[in-house]
Amino acid sequence: MKISDNLQKNIAALKKMLESDDVKFKEVKAGNKKGCLVFASDVADKEALGTLIIRPLAALKGNISEKTLSKTILSPETATSSDINETAQKIVSGVSALFVEGINKAFLFGLKKFDKRTIAEPPTSTVIKGPREGFVESLAVNVSLMRRKLVSPDLCFKYLSVGKFSATQVAVCFINGIADEKLVNTLTEKIKHINIDAILDSSYISKFLGEHKTSLFKQIGNTEKPDILAAKILEGRVAILVDGSPIALTVPYLLIEDFQSPSDYYNSSYSATLARLIRLFAIILSLYLPAFYVAAQLFHLQYIPLSFLLTIVNSIKGIPLSPSFEMFFTLLIFEILNEASVRMPRYVGMVVSIVGGLVLGETAVNAGIISAPALMIIALSGICLYTVPELIQTFSLIRLLLLVIGGSFGAFGLLISSAFLLTYLVSFENYKTPLLAPFSPLITKDLKDGIYKGFMIEQSIRPLSLKNANKRRIEK
């Protein structure tokens, strides 16, 4: 619906569309013409409206035109609209609109004022050395953090609006000249075609961007730190920032990313390599230790050292559950305690963890419900799983599946299932990027930032695992 040059008609149409009590209609005077300023009172910056809009308009004299209004208004962010529906959408997003009698356009001012969370270190990416600032829920603040990290005209943002009711602002972030142009266009088109009621978090966007809709494994990377995001887009990735979410998405995603910690790049290469080896060993231990323990008890007693076997036999005397059900029961207790500690208030959660882990575990062993080795193995497996926190959900399900297979088919079943899992991962691609790169396919130059963390001077070439327009990172 087009905006009319009749002020009363425009106001009547807006009042019909915007029935909410927080939308205010303030009559103003612009020279010898009547006007009306429309804004959402809890979102618009009312002080700035008075200083930059209402006061200059009141100073005008005589007959005025659209050109005169444009010169008089002092707002740094000004636009016009000829569509009443578009104007109404802008108003509820925080933009203020000015209608003047005899002018068939609305003047729009981006004078918004939101309460924002203070920039702080994100709880999921704590570091001993390195930057501690993290993203917040305001898109404008997050964009400013990226601008501060990368002071370059090549840093580009493409803004999109997604969600029928939320009209959430989404920014596609990339470095012009490094990011693959086809990838940028593909992601932009996919986001444009998302037709959903509301986007409340960046995780909503990630569900639509993954090419394998039912896959168990992650397909979209994420981070809460500007320095990490800057490093990733410098390698050729494309980032997606969503208003209302402190988590930025990155495409494409490699599995090795989650084995790399932010502190690896601020510490020595030797300590970073050792830390990555420990994480890899811990994940393998967490996935296979419960399954192999059950498989050995049921099918392969000869593989257990005699001294340890005697310890197990003594500990399982009187246990009413079979090895498989005992391990399942212990794992179930651990997962329940984990859920309770995460969802309860912080201080209560600490008490639940201590009481549940120590008192409940000790009582269960003394009561003869579970054995001490089973409790120790599940506790060790759970602790090892948290060395790679981004993959906890995926690896928890894989651990459970391996436990079922180990209890049903023994070590032979575990070997076959591991072969199937590895075959699946080797063939898995997302946006034409192999998930297991640079190990499969083997890209030797990218191994300098794989499990082995090479020295900075060795990484003069951007990762060949990713499609990027400019391969050179360090000029010799």
Secondary structure, 3 states (H helix, E strand, C coil): CECCCCHHHHHHHHHHHCCCCCEEEEEEEECCEEEEEEEECCCECHHHHHHHHHHHHHCCCCCCCHHHHHHHCCCCCEEEECEHHHHHHHHHCCCEEEEECCCCCEEEECCECCCCCCCCCCCCCCCCCCCCCCCCCCHHHHHHHHHHHCCCCCEEEEEEEECCCCCEEEEEEEECCCECHHHHHHHHHHHHCCCCCCCCCHHHHHHHHCCCCCCCCCCCEEECCHHHHHHHHHCCCEEEEECCCCCEEEECCCHHHHHCCHHHHCCCHHHHHHHHHHHHHHHHHHHHHHHHHHHHHHCCHHHCCHHHHHHHHHHCCCCCCCHHHHHHHHHHHHHHHHHHHHHCCHHHHHHHHHHHHHHHHHHHHHCCCCCHHHHHHHHHHHHHHCCCHHHHHHHHHHHHHHHHHHHHHHHHHHHHHHHHHHHHHHHCEECCEECCCCECCECHHHHHECCCECCHHHCCECCCCCCECCCECCCC
